[in-house]
Every structure is written in C-alpha cells, then in structure tokens.
Amino acid sequence: MTGRAGVVGGNRGVGSSELRPDGAAKVGGAFAYAGDLRVPGMLHARTLRSPHPRARIGRVDTAAARRLAGVLAVVTAADVPGVATYGLISADQPVFAATEARYAGEPVAAVAAVDAATARRALAAIRVAYEPLPPLVDPGLAAEPGAELVHPDGNIYREITLTHGNPSAEGPVAVEDSYFVGMQDQAFLAPEAALVVPAADGGLDLRLATQWLHSDREQIAACLGLPESLVRLELAGVGGAFGGREDVTLQIHGALLALATGRPVRIAYDRVESFLGHPHRHPARMWFRHTATAAGDLVSVHARILMDGGAYTSSSPAVLANAVTHAAGPYRVPNAQLDGTVVRTNNPPCGAMRGFGVPQVAFGHEAQMDRLADLLGLHPVALRTRNALRPGDVLPTGQILGAPLPAREAIEAVAARPLPPPLTAAAPETALPGGRATAATHSRVRRGIGFALGYKNLLFSEGFDDASTARARLALDSDGVPFGTVHSACSEVGQGFVTVAGQIARTELGVERIELLPADTGIGSAGSTSASRQTWMSGGAVHGACVAVVDRLLARVARSLGLPPEVVESPRRSLVIDGGEIIGTETGTRLPLAEALADGGPVEAEYTFHHRRTTALDARGQGDPHVAFAAAAHRAVVDVDLDLGLVRVVAMALAQDCGTVINPLSLRGQVEGGTAQGLGLAVMEELVTVGGVVTNPTLHDYLLPTAADVPALDFVALTYPQPGAPYGVKGVGEAPTCTATAAVVAAIRDAVGRDLRRVPVRPVDLVDLSALADPAGR
C-alpha cells in the first residue's frame, strides 16, 4: 500500500482491516475495565440519592453513618471545598443537593468504607429530612409562561426560531401530524467506575471511564478548589459510552472521599445506579407540517419541537440546535419555519446520546415523507430521490451544503438491495414474531417494508473552537529496530481509535511497530469522543504529528548528506522512507532508517488539528453552524403478529456516506452497532418515568436488542472523500442510528396500516384490545 508523500510501504496502514489490539483480551475476559481496578488499601464508595423527584432538604444527619465501624468518611454539600456546581455547558448541577432535590436519583451524600457492604450500611444510616414537593414533570407545562420554576436559572434551557425563505408559502398538497419519542438510555454494558488515588503533592490521580478527560479535569478541579495541574486523569477500560459518559457522574464524589481519607477510593455504580446516574436521550414532542407541489416537490416545512431536558442542563442547548437544524431532513426545502424549545423539568437529566437530537426529528420528518408519498401516489423512494439534497443547495440555516453528500445515491442504493425471501406457511415458528414461545399463526403475520433517509452533522458546531492534540515519536528500541509511539488524550470507548491511530502512524512513519501510549491529561486535549469526530479530529492530529516527525527526520538527513538548502526546507521533494530505508529519489542515496535514528537520536513532534470554523445561529436561526454532514439510508423489512402486536425485524439494509474508509472491519462494527441502537429505540427501548421516578432501571425491565432481535446487516459503503479531513474520512458511528428507527417504524406501518406516531412502538399500539374483549366479560 502506498502512503502519503515521503513514506512508502507497510501493509497494516490506512485502508486495511486491522484487528483491534484489545479485541482478544475483551473476548477472552482478560481486559481490565474501569470497574476491575484494584489497589491495596483502597476504600469502597457509595452514593446516597434522593428518592423524590422534587423535595426540600432540611437536615442531612450523617452521625450514625460516621459511627459505623469501617466507615472512614461521609461527605455532603457542606464538604465541597470549591465551586458547588458543575456541568458540561452550564455549571448548574450541584455536586450534592443541599437545599432541594430536583430529580429522583440526585446525589445527596457519599460514603467511603473498608468494603462495599459497609458502605451500603452507611448509606442506610444517613437520615435526610425531605419535604416532598409536587414535581413539574410535563415539559409542556414547564414551558408555559408563569410556570413554577424548577431551578433559579429558569425552566427554558434554549429556544430556537429558524426562519428560511417565505414560511407562509404553501404547496397545494399538505400533511401534518404530531409525533413522540420516548426516553432512551445509552445502556452501555460496563457501568460507571473510577479509582481515585491521593498523591503526595496534594493532588489526585484518577483512572476512569469517560469520553472527555480534559473536560472532566476542568470540572473536578473547580469543585475541589485545586489547580488543574494537581488533578491528573488517565483513561481506564471503557465498556461502551454512546454519549452517556460525557457528563461528570461519580468523579467528584470519589475525589472528595479520597481527599478526606487520604486513601485510594474505588467508586463504581451498579446497574440501577447507572440508570439513575447519567443523562439519557431527550424525549421529544414534535409537530410537523409539510407541503408540496402536485408533482412532489417540497414547498415548505414547518416544525415545532419540544424536548424534555430534565433537571440540569448537560448538553441540552446543543442537542436542541441539532434537532432544529436537521428537522427538515436531507431535502431541498425552499421555505421553512422550524421552532424548538428544550425545557427544565423534575425528570432525570437528559444529554448526549448517539445521534444527538437527530434521531428524534428523523423519525418525524420521515413519517411525514411517507404520508406525503401516500397522498401523492408516489413510491416513498421516488419522493425522497426527487427532493434529496445535493451539494450547493441552501440549507434552512442558510448554510451552503458542501460536497460530498450522496443522499440520493444512498436511498437509491438501499432500495436496490435484494429483499429477503417471503414468509411462507413452511417457515418454522422460531422465524415468526415472538419466536416459538408465542406460537404465532402464520396467516395472522403481515410483512412490511419501510425506508428512511437522513443526515447527521459531523464534529462540534456553532462556532465551537474544536481541536485535538497528539504527539508522535520515532525512535529505536533496545534491539536497534525503529518503532513509533503515539500519545493522544482521545478516549477509546469502542469507536476504534486504538486501531486507527496505529494505522495512520504506520502509513506516515513507515514503520510496522506502533505503540499507543495511555490516554491521559499529560498531553493537550483531544476533545470529546462524540459528534462523530475522533477519527477526523484526533486522526488529523496523529497524522499531523507523524508528518512533522518525518519532515524533521528527512530534513536532518538532508543536512547530514549536504543536500541543497531548498531540499532541507522541503525534503520530501527528494527523500522518501521506503522499506526501512531513507532513499534519495534523485541522488540514489540509501540510508537505513535505523542508522539515521542512531546518528541523530529520536525524533518527536506535537501537532494540534483544527477543523474549519463555523458560526453560531443568529436570532432567525441563520448561520454556518455545521462543519460537514454524512448521509445514511435504511430499508427495513418486518413481520408483525396482528393478534399479539409482536414485531420481528427480518432484514435491515443500509447505505451510508463514509468518506474514505480507514478500517473496513471497524466501519462494519460501527454501522452494525448504530443500526442495532436505532432498532432498539423503534421497538423496545424506553426508560419509563411515572411522576418523575424511573420505573424500569434494570436490564430485566429496560429491554435491549440481542443477537436474536437484530438481523444481519446488508451494508453498502459510499466512499466519497471529505475535503478538509485527513485522508478524506468521515465519522460513521451516529448516522445509522438516525435512520434505523424511522425505517423500522415505516415498515411496521406498511405491515399493519396503522398511523404510528410514537416510538418505541408497543404491542398495545398494534392491537385493538377493545376488539378482542371477551363478550362474556371474562
């Protein structure tokens, strides 16, 4: 494989299906996750949480807990030495509730004890004087003028009014309806955990599972009243994230206990606490009105979006911006009025989750496109193809869409994939909805096919000065063999950076052996592992650092060879690394790479990568808010049992805009995972709250799709290189989640002929129970 200019060779570089270096350990059960960390003498921490969604807090009596043998510390709001609150965008969330609890599960105190059982007993011994108050859990009521305030900062996190063209313009054909998306949890399989060790310099060393080391450090240090230099973070093994580890959860609690005791503290959540402890996907109420010409050209889109952000800000303002700016879908829309509000309630906080506001609106705008196609007598693919965005089109924000965005190509490609064989009476019971246990009747099973097209922004938006830093080094090992090292603070949460970084370094440095140093705060920030950004951003940083290393080495060799100054200035014009040698392409010089490094010593460089600047939205929702986009299209085939309301997803096909593919194997894993998560939201995943209290915070009651629920994915990668990105890459993890839900629900509608406007779709939505009532009243 040929690499970039200046380096040739290497068969494990960019474009190869490289296996994950941690894959065998994970499959074999030997990989150390954050929850597996242990050190001698460590304490075990637990968190006391409010059982009430809203309550005044009088006295927090910890005396009995402190007297228990084996309890070394109890901390409350009174023990926070620095800033009392923290948060990703707005520091409005208390480390511990002091005077009022605003959601069921809000931390009130934390304890450290010699073992987990003693810590649990200590929690039970703490007495909190709660005065329960009526919670405000309806986002519609919370948004009303004069509504009782949930928080002194107000009930409105953000409102956006986006006006494009002439919103009063209408076509002769119109469809409108309302839609609802339930609260989905990230449900990563390894709950939150951290090990906090006090240091001799008065600081702390934390090993933890997180998506953004430097953001965590900033918030932890502020609450502890310590300089950031004394708060050192290293990434521990992460068992999934999907946005749920962007927010600080247990980090500050563990740090306070470690400082109070002078002992290492392990703090880890069980599954119930994980469901209560991190923000979730925003529930959304949406209204859409689409109008079009009789031929099927969109004339206008109107939308109103109301999102429930829960008790604290998290990333709600940014999620709303994504939802509103994507609400018209990947279609040419000359006129639009898109309004959005995200509000504060006494429900659990909501924040980042894969797709970041786009899956909600994609469910709405794709349902509308199907309704419009029905009204016009058009095939749903034909309507989408007719209106699909093309580079150069003007988006509702006024942003000019850059190339590439193969939206039309995606929907056409997925429509062309072969369909599964039809369901016949000979099909085994295990192939029917519900499987053998339900004994479905073949004749009462209906098949449906649904399509969805969507697009998702890539990288941080609205003027955020996004950057990632990496360091690369080329040196000799103890045997005199050249090898490279890469240091980045990029959080590896399953997206594959541990593989991609090595592939880029092999391609650029021209050596086979690459070592990736642990991600920590000993180097500049890599930003968050979110927004489909790390392969582009941290990959760009690794690429830039490696290029700088090779440039410095070649310049050094050029000087040692007495080559002209212009060659020293631009050594790649005459020198190349190939097969372990530095070769003069014009002079015929051949110098072993090992000899060049032995003569001058190791070469190191650091590089910070930035994407192009964007702008915030103005008062009319206009601007240049997004760096780039990726398109995706799904086709789903489902079977539905008309009597039991059970759904089996028979087949899924996906065509996705992937840019240049760095690792085909990793790409497949990402799109399969994203599709499965969207399928889960369509038919089973919902975190249910009643009066603000989560009623199903376990994996027994919160249902996740398993291998039995997710069919093999028929996948087509559309590879159009992205300008401005290293190698022309695009992030791939989020886009399939944005369209999978809409496609599955569209297929269910096609099967049963019902107007489904809510996800997840429940059996009760598919079966008219009144029609099945026993006439004898039994």
N, C-alpha and C positions, 0 to 999 in steps of 0.2 A: 504494500500500500504506500502510496506517495503522500507525504505530509506537506506541511507548508513550506514556503521558500526557505532554504537554508538547512532543511532536515529531510533526509530520505530514509525510508526503511522502517521496520517494526511491523509486526503482524497482529498486535493487540491494541492498536490505536483507534482513532476515530473511525466509526463505521463498522466495527466488529462487534459480534455478540459476546461480550466479555462477561464471565460469571462474576457475581458479587463476591468479594473477598470474605465477607462474613456469612455467606449463604450456607456453607456446610455446617458451621457452628450453630446457626439458628435451626436448621433442620434436625441436627443431632442433639439439640437440647443443651449444648455447651456454651452458648452465647450468654454473656453476662448483661442482663438488663439493669436499669437503674434500681429496680426493686431487689436485685440479687446482691447488691453491695453490702459488705460487712467489714467492720474493723474491730479489733479488740477494744473492749471497754465502752462500746457505743451504747447510747440510750435509745429508747423507742418513744416516738412521739405520736400523740393522737390529738384530734381537733374536736372541740365541742361546738355543736351547731344549733342554731335556733330551730325549734320545731314549728315556729309560727311564720307565716308569710309577712306578717306585719305585727310588730309589738313594741311598746315602750319597754325599755330595760331599766329597772331600778337598781338593785344591788346585785353584784356578782360575788357570791361568797365562796371563796376558794380554800377556806381554812381547813375544812375536813379533808380535802384532797391533799393539801400540803402535809398533813399529819400522817398520811398513809406511809407505811414502810416501803421503801423502794421508789418513792416519788421524789425527784430531785428538783423539779421546777414546775411552776404553773404561771403562765403569762396571759395577760388580758390587755385591753386597750391602754390601761394605765402604764404598761411596761414598754410601750413603743417609744424609743428614745428620739427618733427623728420625725419625719413627716408622718402623719397618722393615716394617710390615704395613698393609694397607688392607682395605676391604670395605664392602658396602652395609649389612649388618645387623650383622655381627661382623667386626672387623678382624683376620682370621686368615690372610690371604693375603699372603705375602712379596712385596715389590717384586721381589726376586730371590731365588731359592733359595740358601741359604747352606750349610746342613749336610746337607739332604736334599731331593731332588726327589720330589714326591708325585703327579705325573701326567706322562704323556708330552706334552711341549709346554710345560712350566713354564719361564718365563724364568730364565736363569742369568746373562746379561750382555747389554749392549747397546753398540753402537759408533756413532760418528759419523765420516763421512769425506766427502771432497770430491765423491764421486759414489757411486751405488748399487753399481757393480761393485766399487769398492774396499772398500766396506762389507761386501760379501759375502766378499771375500777375507780381510778381517779376522776375520770370524766363523770361517772355516775355520782360521785360525791360532791361535785360542784353544784351549788344551788344558785339559780338565776331567778330573780323576781321579774317575771314577764307580765305585762299588761296587754293582752291581745287587743288589736285594733282591727276594724273592718279593712281587709285588703282591697286595693284597687287592682283588679286583675283583667279587666276588659280594656284592651287598647283603644277601642272607640270612645269609651267614657274618659279615659286618661287624656285623650287628645282634645276634648271639648274645652272651650273657654270657661274659666272659672272652676275647673275640676280641682279637687283637693290635691295638693302637691305630695308626691311620693318622696321628693328629695328637695332640699333648698335650691338646687340648681334648676328646678322646674321639671315638667313632665315631657317636654319636647326635646329630644336629642338633636334632631335636624329636620328641616323641611326643605324640599327642593321643588321648584316650579320650573319646568323645562318647556319653553315655547319655541316652536320651529315652524317656519313658513306662516301660513294662514290657518290657525286652528279651527276657524269657523267654516273652512271649506269642507264639503262633504260629497262623496260619490253617491250614485243612485242606489247602491246596494250596501246594506249595513247589517252588522251583527254586534250584539253587546251582551255581556254576561259578567257574573261575579265568580270569583274563584278563591279557594282557601288552601293554604299549605300548612300542615302541622309542624310541630317542633321535632326536629331530628337531632339525634345525638351522634357525635363522632364515633363513639363506642370503640375506641382503639382497645386492643386486647391486653396491653400491659398498663395497668393503672398508674397514676402519677406517683413518683417516688423521687427522693433525693437523699444524699448523705452529706451532712454539713459538719466540717471539722474546724474547730477554732485553731488559729495559728499563733505562733509566739509573738508576732508583730502586732497583735491585737486585731488582726483581720480574720477572714474566714475563707476556707476553700470549700466550694460546693461542687459536687458531682451530681448531675441531674439530667432528667429527660425534658427537653424544651425545644421550641422551634426558633428561639432568638436569644442567644446567650447575652449579647450586649444590652438588649432592652431589659432583660431580667436584671442584669447587674445594675443598671441605672436605677430601676425601681427599688431593688433590695437595699442598695447603698443609701438612697434617700430616706427610706423608712428606718434604717438602722442608725442614721446620723454619722455614717462613715464615709470617707473619701472612696471613690470607685476603685482606686488603686489597691485598697485593702480588701476588696471583695472580688475573689478570683473564682471563675466558673469554668468547669470542664464538662463537656457533653458525656453523659453516660449512655448506655444502650437504650434505644428508644423503641418501644413496641407499638408503633403507629402514632399518628397525630391528627391529620386531616383538619387542622385549624384549632383543635381543642387544647393544644399546648402553647398557643401564642400568648395567652394571658398568664400572669403570675397566679399560682394557686397556693401551694404549700411552702414555697421557697422562703418567704419572710418568717413564717411561723417556725420552721426548722432553724433558721438563722438566729432568731431571738432566743430559742431554747439553748442552742449551742453556746451563745454568749453568756447566758445566765448560769449555765452549769460548768462551763469550761471543758465540756466533754463532747466527743463526736455524737451527733444525733442522726438517727435514721428516721425519716418521716415518709410514710407510704400510705396511700389510700387503698381501701378495699373497693369492691365494685360499686356498692351503694354510694359510698362517699365520692367516688369518681363521678357518678351521675350527678351528684349534688354540687360538686366542687368546681366544675369548669363550665364556661358558657357553651351554648348549643346553637343550632341553626335557628334563625329567626322565623317564627310563624308569620304568615302573611295573609292579609285580606286584600283582594285585588279586584278592581273593576276595569274592564276593557270595552272600548267601542272601536271597531274597525269599519271603515267604509272603502268602497272600491268602485271602479267602473264596471259596466256590464261585461266587459272583456276580461276582467280580473286584475286590473292594475290598481294597486293600493292608492288611495287618495289621502286618507288621514287615519291616524291612530290616536285615540285618547285613552289615558290610563290614570287610575288613582290607586296608589299602593300604600297600605298601612301595615307597618311592621312593628312587632312587639319586641322591644329591646330588653325587657326585664328591668331589674332593679338598678343596674350600673352600666356605664357607657360601653366598656370594652371597645370593640371596633364598629359599633352601630352606625356612626355617621358615614364611614367609608362603605359599609355594606349597602346602605341606602343609596349612595351615589352610584354604585354598580347596578343596583336594581333599576333605578330610574333611567340611567343612560342606556341600558340594554332592553328596556321594556318594549320597544317596538320590534325587537328581534333583528335578525340579519337581513333586513329587507329595505328596499328603497321606499322611503316614506316622505313625500314632499311636504306634508303638513302634520304637525303633532302637538299635543298638549299632554305632557307626562308629569304628573304630580306625585310626590312621595313624602311620607312622614314616618319617622320612627320614634316611638314613644317609650317613656319610662313607666313601668308597672311594678307591682309586687310579685311578679312571676320571676322564675330563675333568670339570671342574666343570659343574654344571647350575644354571640360574637362571630368569629371566623369559623366557617366550615367550607369544605371543598366546593368551589363554585361561587362563594362569597356574594350571595344575593341574586345571582343569575339563574340558578335552578328554579327559584320561585317564579320569577317573571317568565321564564321559558315555558313552564307549564301553562301559564295563562295565554301567552301570545300564540303558542302552538295549538292550543284548543280553539282559539279564535280563527286561526288559519283553516283548521278543519271545518269549522262551522261555515266559514265563508266559501270554502270549496264546495260544500254540500249545497249551499244556496245557489251558487253559480253553475252547478252541474259540472264542475271540473274535478279531475283527479287531484288528490292532495299534493302529489309530487309536482304536477303541472303548475299548480298555483304557486308553489314555493319556487320552482325554477324560474317562473316568469318574473317574480319580484325579488329574487336573491340579489344581495349587494354585490357590486363589482368595484374594484379599485378605482378611485376617482370620484365615487359617489359621496354626497354630503350626508353625514350622519345627523340625527336630530340635535346633537350638541353643536352643530356647525363644523365639527372636525371633518377634514377631508380624509377619506379612507385610503390608506396607503396600500401598496402591494406587498405581498400577495394576500388574498383572502378567497380561496376557492370554495365559496359557499355553494354555488350552483353545481360545481363539479362533485362536491360531497354528496348532495342529495341525489344526483343522478347516479353516482357510483353505488350508493347503498341500495337504490331501487333496482339496480341491475343484478344484484346478487341473487343466486338461486334460492328458492324457497324450500323449506323442509317438506318432506312428503306429507300428504294429507292424512288426517286422523281417520282410521277405519275401525270397523267393528272388531277386527282382529287384534287391535292394539291391546297390550297387557294392561291390567289395572294399574300397575305402577307407573304407566305413562299418562294416566289421567290426573286431572286436578285433585290434589289431596293424597294421591297415592292409594295403596291397597286398603288402608285403614277406613277410607270413606266409602269404598265400593261405589264409585260414581257409575251412573248409567250412560253408556256410550251415546245413546240417542239424545241425551239431555246435555251434551257438551257441545259448545259452539266455539269455533275458531275465529279469531280476528287478527287483522294486520294493521299496524299503525306506524306513522312516520313522524319524525321531528327533526328540525333543523335549528341550529343555534350557533352563537358565537360567544367567546369569552375574552375579556381583556387580559393582557399579559403584563406582569410587573406592576409596581406601585404606580398610582395615578395621581392626578390633580396637583401637579407641581411638587410632589414629594421628591426631595433630592436623594434618590436611591443610589446606593453604591455598595460595592463589595471589594474587600481587600484580600489578597493572597500573597504568599511568599513561596518562591521556588529556589532550589539549590541543586547544583550538580557537583558531585564530589566522588572520591574513591573510597571504597570500603577497605577493610583490613587486608584483603587479598589483592588490592590494586585494581579492582573492577569498578568501572564507572556506574553510578546509580544516582537517581534523583529523589529528592524529597519535596513534598508539597505541604504547606501549612495554611489552613483556612479555618475560620470560625463557622463555616457552614454546618448547620445541624442536619445530620443524616437521620431522617425519620422514615426511611423506606423508599424515598424517591430515586435513589441510585447515585447520589453524588460520589460515594466512595468508589464507584466504578468509573464514572465519567471523568473524575479528576485524574485518575491514573491513565485513562485513555488519552486525554488531552496532553498530559505530561509526556507520555511515550511518543506521541506524534511530534511534539515540539522539541523535546530534548534529545530524541534519537537514541534512548537507552531503554532496555527492557524492564529493568527493575526500578519500580517507583514505590516509595514509602509515603503514605499519607499520615501525617502527624495528627495526634488527637485534636479535635476541635475545642478551642478554649478562648478565653479572653486575653491570652498572651499575644494576640495579633489583632489588628483592626477588625471592625465589624464586617460580617458577611451579610447583614440584614436577616430578615426572617425567611425561614423555609416555608414560603406561602406565595400566593399570587403567581404560581407557575413560573417562578423567577430564578431558581438557583442554577439550573443548567446554563441559562443565559447569563446571569449576573456573576455568580461565583465561577462558572465555567469561563466567562470572559476574563475574570481576574486571574485565574490559573493560567489561561492562555497568554495573557499579557505578561505575567511574571516569567513564564518559561521562555517566551520570545526575548525578553530582556536578558535573561541568563545566556541564551545562545548568542545574542548580539555582543554581549560583553566578552564572552569566551572567544568568539571569532575575531573581534577587534583586537584582543590580546594576542592571539596567534598571528594576525596580520602584522602587528607591530613587531613581534619577535622575528617574523620572516622578512622584515624590511620592505614590506609592500608599500605602495604609494599612499599618501595621506587620504586620498579620496576613497581608497579601499578600506582603510582603517575606519573612516567615517561611516561607510556603508559596506560592511564586509560581506554581506550576503550576495553582493554582485559577483564575488569571485570565490567564495568559500562555502562549503556545504558539509554538514555532518551526514555521513552515509556508512552504514555497516560498521560502526565503531571507529571510524576514521574521519579526520577533517581533511577534505580534499579540495585542492585548488582547481577550480573548473577551467581556468585559463593557463595556470602555470604547471599543472600536473602534480603539484605538491601533495604528498600523502603523509599525514601525521596521525598516529594513533591517538584517539581521544584520551585514553589513559595517560599517555605521555604529556599531552597538553595540560591535563589537570595536575599531573605530578609536578610539572615545571612551575606552574603559577599558582597552584592551590585551588581550593573550591571556588565556585562562582555562585553568587546569590543575588537575588533581586526581589523586590516587592512591588506590587502593582495594584492600583485601585481602579476598578472599572465602573463607569457611569453609563447609564442609558441616556437617550436624548431627553431633553427637558420637556415637560408637559405644563399645562396651566390649570388652575382651579376653575370651577364653573362660576359664571357670573350670576347676577340676580335673575336672569332669564334662562339659566341653565345652559348657557353657551360657553364654549371654550375648546381647548385642545387637551382633553383630560387623560387620554389613554395612549400609551406608547405604541401598542400593536394589539392585534387580535388573532385568535385561532378559531377556525370553523369546525363544526362537527355535525354529523347527521347519523341518526339511528333509524333502523327499522326493527320493529318488534313483532313477533308472532306469539299469540297467546291462545290457550284453551280455557274456557270458563264453564264451570258447572252451574247451570241455570238454577238448580234447586238448592244447592248449598252455598252458592256465592264464592266458591273457591277458584283461584286463578293459578294456572301453571304457565310460566313463561317458557315457550317451546324453543324459541330461537331469537337471537339478537345479532344484528349486523351493524357494523359501524364503519363509516368512512370519516377520516379525520385529517385535518390540516396540521402536519407535524414538522414542517420545516425540514432541515437536514437531520437525518437520524444519526445520533451519536452511537447508540447501542440498541440494535433491533430487539434483543431479548428484553432489555429493561423497558423499552417502549411498550412491548406487548403486556408486560406486567402492569404498567400504569393504566393502560386503556381498559384492561380487563377489570382492574380494581375500581376504576371510576365508573364503569358501566354497572358493576355489582352494587355500588353505593347508590346510584340513581334508581336501580331496580328496587332496592330496599325501600327507598322513600315512596315509590309508586304503590307498593302493595303490602308493606308490613311495618316499616319503622315509624314509630311516633312515641315521643315522650309525652305522656298524658298528665296534665295537671288538673286538679279539681280544687277550686278556691285558692290557687297558688301553690298547692302541695303536689309534688310529683308522686304519682300513684304506682308507677312501674319502674323503679330504679334498680332492676336486676336484669341479667341476661336470660332469666326464666320468663320474664314478662315483657321485656323490650326485645322484640324479635328481630334477628339479623338474618339475612340470606346466607345459606350454607351452600356447599357444593351440590346439594340436591335441588336447590332453587335456581341456580344460575347456569344457563346453558353455555355451551362452547360459543365463543365469540367469533363471528365471521368478520375479519378486520381488513380494511383497506387503508394503507397509509398514503396520504397525498403529500408528496415531498417537494415543496416549493421553497427554496432557501429564503430566509428572512433577512432583508438588508439591516445592517447595524448590529446584528447578533453574531457572536463567534461561530464560525462555520455555517452561519445561516440557520441556527437552531430555533426552535420554538418550544415552550413548555407544553406538556401533554397531559398532565395529571387531572386538570379540572374540567376541561371541555366536555369529556364524555359524560360526566355527572350531570351536566346542564341539560343534556338532551335525552338521556336514557329514561328519566321519569316520564317526560311528556310522551315519548314513543310508546312506552308500555301502557299508559292510560289511554292513549289513542287506540291501541289495539283492543283494549277491553271494551271501549265504546263501540268499536266496529263489531265486536262479537255479540254484545248484548243489546245494542241500540238504545242505551240509556245515556242521559245527559249527566256525565260525571264531572263535577266541578270541584272536587275535594281530593287531596292526597294526604296520607295514603288511602287508597280505595279499600274499603272494608266489605266483608261479606254482606252486611246489612245494606250497603249501598247497591248491591247487585240483586238482592232477593226481596220481593214484595212480601213481607211477612204476613201482612193482613190477608193476602190472597191464599195463604197456606194455613190460615187459622182453622182449627178443628171445629166444625159446625156444632158438635155436641158440647163444646166448651171445655173439653178435657185438656 
